[in-house]
Amino acid sequence: MNIQIQALSKTYNGNKQALREIDLSIGSGMFGLLGPNGAGKSTLMQILATLIPPTGGKVQVGPYVLGKDDHCIRQCLGYLPQASRFYDKLTGEEFLHYVAAIKGMKSAKERRAAVATLLEKVNLQHHAKRKLKTYSGGMRQRIGIAQALIGEPRVLIVDEPTAGLDPEERIRFRELLEELGQERIIVLSTHIVADIEASCRSLAILDQGSMRYHGTMADLLAKVQGRVWTTYVHERDLHRLTGESVIRRRKTIEGYELRMISSTCPLPDAVPASPSLEDAYLHLTRGESDE
């Protein structure tokens, strides 16, 4: 199964264009959707989840066409929204039973087996009897993934899943998604570059509703190969570099360590550096040319 998106657009209130002519192909495994806040990522996720209709274009999930086969799309899809709402007075186990019943799992025996399997998959089997209001941020995201996996969906959509998690929880959550991605399509939407860099081979970059890149991680890094430089400058000289392509700076005892993008050596003491996804991402979203 794959997802094909053609000329997808979304306009709100007649004039606010959230998405502009998006063309995208998504295959099996982990696929990253990267972009700053307000880029249109959540709008695209909600369209894929059949929650809001597009203004124009076509979306096909496997053999099913959005707007025509929405019920069938929902049957093969799991969704973890950016702002998940839980019934805090329920335990984790009770919550999953409730969601399973809503999704049409009528047999109590079938629900018990599915809930037990999912709690173990997200490593919450020892916290099943605790109320959701006592769960940490990472545990709430894991129970959110568990509810999205009810019914064994072939497509899983997760929107900003690691926002607000501490570094250790974020790593554990990424590892869980990587494991799940071996069996299905996972679309991971985030503004956190490290989540994509650690988990996805293919990605797309959205910025202000437009697609800035779609392809493999390797091809994206090739766009900035030979253009990334590092150097050190004294604090008193920093103001002179306002016109240079400084993408990151780090304070040191005597001044600043700078990371820059330039097609030629930007400063006499600058040395070449290996490019990262963050370098390429900033290069594209700041409107830098490939020339």
Secondary structure as UniProt FT lines:
FT   STRAND          3..12
FT   TURN            13..15
FT   STRAND          16..26
FT   STRAND          29..34
FT   TURN            37..38
FT   HELIX           41..48
FT   TURN            49..50
FT   STRAND          56..61
FT   TURN            62..63
FT   STRAND          64..65
FT   TURN            66..68
FT   HELIX           70..75
FT   STRAND          77..80
FT   TURN            88..89
FT   HELIX           92..102
FT   TURN            103..104
FT   HELIX           108..121
FT   TURN            122..123
FT   HELIX           125..127
FT   TURN            128..129
FT   HELIX           132..134
FT   HELIX           137..149
FT   TURN            150..151
FT   STRAND          155..159
FT   TURN            161..164
FT   HELIX           167..180
FT   TURN            181..182
FT   STRAND          185..190
FT   HELIX           193..199
FT   STRAND          202..207
FT   TURN            208..209
FT   STRAND          210..216
FT   HELIX           217..222
FT   TURN            223..226
FT   STRAND          228..234
FT   HELIX           235..241
FT   TURN            242..243
FT   STRAND          246..251
FT   STRAND          255..261
FT   TURN            268..269
FT   STRAND          271..272
FT   HELIX           277..285
FT   TURN            286..287
//
